């Protein structure tokens, strides 16, 4: 394995989708319970999920600070192929940017009156020393030691968010295309691709959304996704060639669309500004497609299993990210079916899977010679 000098500047986040949260009004657990679960499992931050679920521009900065978590960003899809719909969707993007900038601004305001280096030192001293694959488990919610640890973790979180590498990334995406959603992944039907004549206007809308994000001081990323207009490696290449937007690489969605995540990191490293680390199974995809299933059926069938249980060569992916010079958030994701709060078995499984995912990440770091 290649030896690397110095620590790797990455932080590991979880996401509400890992707990079946796809809508703010249909979540099996509340935001504080979700964030506490992530923190206890050893994550440094989270994706915001549906805008408004974790909180508003007024409430989210304080909520994240209380849990000692950073914000990796959040998903906003816009209708780039529909001029009128795109104009309407810009209001949704603005609302998301209000949330993201509030988190960033709150962190910068706190950072201005603290010594960031002291924050990190205090956090290292106050928290239990754990191996990379061990979750953080508080020992007694009323103990003074735990209160100091929580406070120090919050201060360290402030330093991360104030670092532009760990500022929230507006994650631009496109809505599902019904005919592609019905037949997700490889092999793709070229007849369903965006017509060549539509790409210029499509790309201009993406550029406009990106400029809007940058005007607020945030660097956006574009998320390719199964069942949408930007799904296959060829479509991602066309997007990168038609715009200057950065890329959110989703390893699971790329793999099921016929791509190779390691090769993609090598080829697109200069454009990758966020990573969604996700395992996937092409065998499950093949079975779902044979049976006429759509993307939701793929999720329900386990097309995106916990890390290490699918096809993804996780150590190779991490090694290539490190070699490429990637720095920033790595968001561990596992698309799981939505479930009700009353389904305690599904909730327990989701919690256990996300602890296992964090542990698998640590094991993969060691296997890659990065820890």
Secondary structure, 3 states (H helix, E strand, C coil): CCCCCCCCCEEEEEEHHHHCCCECCECCCCHHHHHHHHHHCCCCEEECCCCCCCCCCCCHHHHHHHHCCEEEEEEEECCCCCHHHHHHHHHHHHHHHHHHHHHHHHHHHHHCCCCHHHHHHHHHHHCCCCCCCCCCCCCCCCCHHHHHHHHHHHHHHHHHHHCHHHCCEEEEECCCCHHHHCCCCCCCCHHHCCCHHHHHHHHHHHHHHHHHHHHCCCCCEEECCCCCCCCCHHHHHHHHHHCCCEEEEEHHHHHHCCCCHHHHHHHHCCCEEEEEECCCCHHHHHHHHHCCCCHHHHHHCCCCCCCCCCCCCHHHHHHHHHHHCCCEEEEECCCCCCCCCCCHHHHHHHHHHHHHHHHHHHHHHHHCCCC
